[in-house]
Structures are given as C-alpha cells and as structure tokens.
Amino acid sequence: MKEGAGIKAGHRNANINADYRLLELTVINQHKPLTIKQILINKILANTITALTTLQFAFSISYRCQTILFYML
C-alpha cells in the first residue's frame, strides 16, 4: 500500500471522528434547541479535532522520513 493511501485513510478517519464528536456534542444538548453560538462552538471543536489528528499524521510521517534519512547516512 502506498504512503498516500494511508494518509487519505487517516484524513477520512479524522473526519469521521470529528463528525462523531460533533454528533455526540449535539446529542448531549438535544433536550434543548441549540443556539447559533453552541452550533458554532461545536463546529470549531470538530474542526480542531480534525486539525490535531491531521497534524499527528504529518508529524508521524515526518519522524519516519527522519529515521530513514538517519539510517541512510
């Protein structure tokens, strides 16, 4: 499997996790209608989760590249 395929799968998983978290936050508050402010906060949290997961993948790939370069020297 190509490296890119793993990254795409990681992004997809990050998006699924963020969507699930957003749904979870919405379900917690379902007994009362959400205000626009709450919806925006939920979206920001979901996007933050996605961004952090994406950064995690980027750093793990970067670390792998550094390790490969180190052993090549």
Chimera marker file (.cmm) of the C-alpha trace (Angstrom):
<marker_set name="trace">
<marker id="1" x="0.000" y="0.000" z="0.000" r="1" g="1" b="0" radius="0.5"/>
<marker id="2" x="1.274" y="3.457" z="-0.892" r="1" g="1" b="0" radius="0.5"/>
<marker id="3" x="2.064" y="6.002" z="1.801" r="1" g="1" b="0" radius="0.5"/>
<marker id="4" x="-0.513" y="8.383" z="0.329" r="1" g="1" b="0" radius="0.5"/>
<marker id="5" x="-3.303" y="5.846" z="0.754" r="1" g="1" b="0" radius="0.5"/>
<marker id="6" x="-2.609" y="5.681" z="4.487" r="1" g="1" b="0" radius="0.5"/>
<marker id="7" x="-2.707" y="9.461" z="4.735" r="1" g="1" b="0" radius="0.5"/>
<marker id="8" x="-6.054" y="9.611" z="2.915" r="1" g="1" b="0" radius="0.5"/>
<marker id="9" x="-7.452" y="6.920" z="5.207" r="1" g="1" b="0" radius="0.5"/>
<marker id="10" x="-6.160" y="8.885" z="8.184" r="1" g="1" b="0" radius="0.5"/>
<marker id="11" x="-7.866" y="12.059" z="6.987" r="1" g="1" b="0" radius="0.5"/>
<marker id="12" x="-11.091" y="10.125" z="6.421" r="1" g="1" b="0" radius="0.5"/>
<marker id="13" x="-10.876" y="8.654" z="9.930" r="1" g="1" b="0" radius="0.5"/>
<marker id="14" x="-10.181" y="12.098" z="11.363" r="1" g="1" b="0" radius="0.5"/>
<marker id="15" x="-13.254" y="13.471" z="9.619" r="1" g="1" b="0" radius="0.5"/>
<marker id="16" x="-15.379" y="10.561" z="10.868" r="1" g="1" b="0" radius="0.5"/>
<marker id="17" x="-14.091" y="11.101" z="14.416" r="1" g="1" b="0" radius="0.5"/>
<marker id="18" x="-14.795" y="14.834" z="14.205" r="1" g="1" b="0" radius="0.5"/>
<marker id="19" x="-18.311" y="14.180" z="12.854" r="1" g="1" b="0" radius="0.5"/>
<marker id="20" x="-18.928" y="11.654" z="15.616" r="1" g="1" b="0" radius="0.5"/>
<marker id="21" x="-17.715" y="14.135" z="18.259" r="1" g="1" b="0" radius="0.5"/>
<marker id="22" x="-19.970" y="16.832" z="16.796" r="1" g="1" b="0" radius="0.5"/>
<marker id="23" x="-22.902" y="14.423" z="16.866" r="1" g="1" b="0" radius="0.5"/>
<marker id="24" x="-22.043" y="13.474" z="20.445" r="1" g="1" b="0" radius="0.5"/>
<marker id="25" x="-21.980" y="17.133" z="21.491" r="1" g="1" b="0" radius="0.5"/>
<marker id="26" x="-25.315" y="17.696" z="19.762" r="1" g="1" b="0" radius="0.5"/>
<marker id="27" x="-26.919" y="14.646" z="21.408" r="1" g="1" b="0" radius="0.5"/>
<marker id="28" x="-25.797" y="15.820" z="24.849" r="1" g="1" b="0" radius="0.5"/>
<marker id="29" x="-27.674" y="19.079" z="24.262" r="1" g="1" b="0" radius="0.5"/>
<marker id="30" x="-30.660" y="17.598" z="22.415" r="1" g="1" b="0" radius="0.5"/>
<marker id="31" x="-33.146" y="18.187" z="25.215" r="1" g="1" b="0" radius="0.5"/>
<marker id="32" x="-32.972" y="21.917" z="24.410" r="1" g="1" b="0" radius="0.5"/>
<marker id="33" x="-32.577" y="23.537" z="20.987" r="1" g="1" b="0" radius="0.5"/>
<marker id="34" x="-29.020" y="24.582" z="20.169" r="1" g="1" b="0" radius="0.5"/>
<marker id="35" x="-28.265" y="28.263" z="19.813" r="1" g="1" b="0" radius="0.5"/>
<marker id="36" x="-26.213" y="29.513" z="16.883" r="1" g="1" b="0" radius="0.5"/>
<marker id="37" x="-23.337" y="30.133" z="19.324" r="1" g="1" b="0" radius="0.5"/>
<marker id="38" x="-23.429" y="26.491" z="20.505" r="1" g="1" b="0" radius="0.5"/>
<marker id="39" x="-23.543" y="25.200" z="16.917" r="1" g="1" b="0" radius="0.5"/>
<marker id="40" x="-20.508" y="27.341" z="16.031" r="1" g="1" b="0" radius="0.5"/>
<marker id="41" x="-18.620" y="26.144" z="19.111" r="1" g="1" b="0" radius="0.5"/>
<marker id="42" x="-19.436" y="22.528" z="18.211" r="1" g="1" b="0" radius="0.5"/>
<marker id="43" x="-18.189" y="23.051" z="14.648" r="1" g="1" b="0" radius="0.5"/>
<marker id="44" x="-14.988" y="24.717" z="15.905" r="1" g="1" b="0" radius="0.5"/>
<marker id="45" x="-14.369" y="21.790" z="18.279" r="1" g="1" b="0" radius="0.5"/>
<marker id="46" x="-14.964" y="19.276" z="15.481" r="1" g="1" b="0" radius="0.5"/>
<marker id="47" x="-12.592" y="21.166" z="13.154" r="1" g="1" b="0" radius="0.5"/>
<marker id="48" x="-9.973" y="21.397" z="15.920" r="1" g="1" b="0" radius="0.5"/>
<marker id="49" x="-10.135" y="17.615" z="16.440" r="1" g="1" b="0" radius="0.5"/>
<marker id="50" x="-9.678" y="17.111" z="12.668" r="1" g="1" b="0" radius="0.5"/>
<marker id="51" x="-6.733" y="19.546" z="12.542" r="1" g="1" b="0" radius="0.5"/>
<marker id="52" x="-4.966" y="17.940" z="15.504" r="1" g="1" b="0" radius="0.5"/>
<marker id="53" x="-5.408" y="14.444" z="14.042" r="1" g="1" b="0" radius="0.5"/>
<marker id="54" x="-4.060" y="15.636" z="10.684" r="1" g="1" b="0" radius="0.5"/>
<marker id="55" x="-1.053" y="17.225" z="12.424" r="1" g="1" b="0" radius="0.5"/>
<marker id="56" x="-0.449" y="13.963" z="14.249" r="1" g="1" b="0" radius="0.5"/>
<marker id="57" x="-0.259" y="12.108" z="10.908" r="1" g="1" b="0" radius="0.5"/>
<marker id="58" x="2.046" y="14.776" z="9.466" r="1" g="1" b="0" radius="0.5"/>
<marker id="59" x="4.446" y="14.512" z="12.411" r="1" g="1" b="0" radius="0.5"/>
<marker id="60" x="4.469" y="10.700" z="12.318" r="1" g="1" b="0" radius="0.5"/>
<marker id="61" x="5.333" y="10.797" z="8.594" r="1" g="1" b="0" radius="0.5"/>
<marker id="62" x="7.992" y="13.442" z="9.249" r="1" g="1" b="0" radius="0.5"/>
<marker id="63" x="9.502" y="11.284" z="12.001" r="1" g="1" b="0" radius="0.5"/>
<marker id="64" x="9.554" y="8.249" z="9.677" r="1" g="1" b="0" radius="0.5"/>
<marker id="65" x="11.345" y="10.278" z="6.998" r="1" g="1" b="0" radius="0.5"/>
<marker id="66" x="13.926" y="11.497" z="9.529" r="1" g="1" b="0" radius="0.5"/>
<marker id="67" x="14.544" y="7.925" z="10.670" r="1" g="1" b="0" radius="0.5"/>
<marker id="68" x="15.029" y="6.719" z="7.089" r="1" g="1" b="0" radius="0.5"/>
<marker id="69" x="17.413" y="9.586" z="6.317" r="1" g="1" b="0" radius="0.5"/>
<marker id="70" x="19.372" y="8.923" z="9.518" r="1" g="1" b="0" radius="0.5"/>
<marker id="71" x="19.909" y="5.264" z="8.590" r="1" g="1" b="0" radius="0.5"/>
<marker id="72" x="20.906" y="6.219" z="5.038" r="1" g="1" b="0" radius="0.5"/>
<marker id="73" x="23.797" y="8.356" z="6.294" r="1" g="1" b="0" radius="0.5"/>
<link id1="1" id2="2" r="1" g="1" b="0" radius="0.2"/>
<link id1="2" id2="3" r="1" g="1" b="0" radius="0.2"/>
<link id1="3" id2="4" r="1" g="1" b="0" radius="0.2"/>
<link id1="4" id2="5" r="1" g="1" b="0" radius="0.2"/>
<link id1="5" id2="6" r="1" g="1" b="0" radius="0.2"/>
<link id1="6" id2="7" r="1" g="1" b="0" radius="0.2"/>
<link id1="7" id2="8" r="1" g="1" b="0" radius="0.2"/>
<link id1="8" id2="9" r="1" g="1" b="0" radius="0.2"/>
<link id1="9" id2="10" r="1" g="1" b="0" radius="0.2"/>
<link id1="10" id2="11" r="1" g="1" b="0" radius="0.2"/>
<link id1="11" id2="12" r="1" g="1" b="0" radius="0.2"/>
<link id1="12" id2="13" r="1" g="1" b="0" radius="0.2"/>
<link id1="13" id2="14" r="1" g="1" b="0" radius="0.2"/>
<link id1="14" id2="15" r="1" g="1" b="0" radius="0.2"/>
<link id1="15" id2="16" r="1" g="1" b="0" radius="0.2"/>
<link id1="16" id2="17" r="1" g="1" b="0" radius="0.2"/>
<link id1="17" id2="18" r="1" g="1" b="0" radius="0.2"/>
<link id1="18" id2="19" r="1" g="1" b="0" radius="0.2"/>
<link id1="19" id2="20" r="1" g="1" b="0" radius="0.2"/>
<link id1="20" id2="21" r="1" g="1" b="0" radius="0.2"/>
<link id1="21" id2="22" r="1" g="1" b="0" radius="0.2"/>
<link id1="22" id2="23" r="1" g="1" b="0" radius="0.2"/>
<link id1="23" id2="24" r="1" g="1" b="0" radius="0.2"/>
<link id1="24" id2="25" r="1" g="1" b="0" radius="0.2"/>
<link id1="25" id2="26" r="1" g="1" b="0" radius="0.2"/>
<link id1="26" id2="27" r="1" g="1" b="0" radius="0.2"/>
<link id1="27" id2="28" r="1" g="1" b="0" radius="0.2"/>
<link id1="28" id2="29" r="1" g="1" b="0" radius="0.2"/>
<link id1="29" id2="30" r="1" g="1" b="0" radius="0.2"/>
<link id1="30" id2="31" r="1" g="1" b="0" radius="0.2"/>
<link id1="31" id2="32" r="1" g="1" b="0" radius="0.2"/>
<link id1="32" id2="33" r="1" g="1" b="0" radius="0.2"/>
<link id1="33" id2="34" r="1" g="1" b="0" radius="0.2"/>
<link id1="34" id2="35" r="1" g="1" b="0" radius="0.2"/>
<link id1="35" id2="36" r="1" g="1" b="0" radius="0.2"/>
<link id1="36" id2="37" r="1" g="1" b="0" radius="0.2"/>
<link id1="37" id2="38" r="1" g="1" b="0" radius="0.2"/>
<link id1="38" id2="39" r="1" g="1" b="0" radius="0.2"/>
<link id1="39" id2="40" r="1" g="1" b="0" radius="0.2"/>
<link id1="40" id2="41" r="1" g="1" b="0" radius="0.2"/>
<link id1="41" id2="42" r="1" g="1" b="0" radius="0.2"/>
<link id1="42" id2="43" r="1" g="1" b="0" radius="0.2"/>
<link id1="43" id2="44" r="1" g="1" b="0" radius="0.2"/>
<link id1="44" id2="45" r="1" g="1" b="0" radius="0.2"/>
<link id1="45" id2="46" r="1" g="1" b="0" radius="0.2"/>
<link id1="46" id2="47" r="1" g="1" b="0" radius="0.2"/>
<link id1="47" id2="48" r="1" g="1" b="0" radius="0.2"/>
<link id1="48" id2="49" r="1" g="1" b="0" radius="0.2"/>
<link id1="49" id2="50" r="1" g="1" b="0" radius="0.2"/>
<link id1="50" id2="51" r="1" g="1" b="0" radius="0.2"/>
<link id1="51" id2="52" r="1" g="1" b="0" radius="0.2"/>
<link id1="52" id2="53" r="1" g="1" b="0" radius="0.2"/>
<link id1="53" id2="54" r="1" g="1" b="0" radius="0.2"/>
<link id1="54" id2="55" r="1" g="1" b="0" radius="0.2"/>
<link id1="55" id2="56" r="1" g="1" b="0" radius="0.2"/>
<link id1="56" id2="57" r="1" g="1" b="0" radius="0.2"/>
<link id1="57" id2="58" r="1" g="1" b="0" radius="0.2"/>
<link id1="58" id2="59" r="1" g="1" b="0" radius="0.2"/>
<link id1="59" id2="60" r="1" g="1" b="0" radius="0.2"/>
<link id1="60" id2="61" r="1" g="1" b="0" radius="0.2"/>
<link id1="61" id2="62" r="1" g="1" b="0" radius="0.2"/>
<link id1="62" id2="63" r="1" g="1" b="0" radius="0.2"/>
<link id1="63" id2="64" r="1" g="1" b="0" radius="0.2"/>
<link id1="64" id2="65" r="1" g="1" b="0" radius="0.2"/>
<link id1="65" id2="66" r="1" g="1" b="0" radius="0.2"/>
<link id1="66" id2="67" r="1" g="1" b="0" radius="0.2"/>
<link id1="67" id2="68" r="1" g="1" b="0" radius="0.2"/>
<link id1="68" id2="69" r="1" g="1" b="0" radius="0.2"/>
<link id1="69" id2="70" r="1" g="1" b="0" radius="0.2"/>
<link id1="70" id2="71" r="1" g="1" b="0" radius="0.2"/>
<link id1="71" id2="72" r="1" g="1" b="0" radius="0.2"/>
<link id1="72" id2="73" r="1" g="1" b="0" radius="0.2"/>
</marker_set>
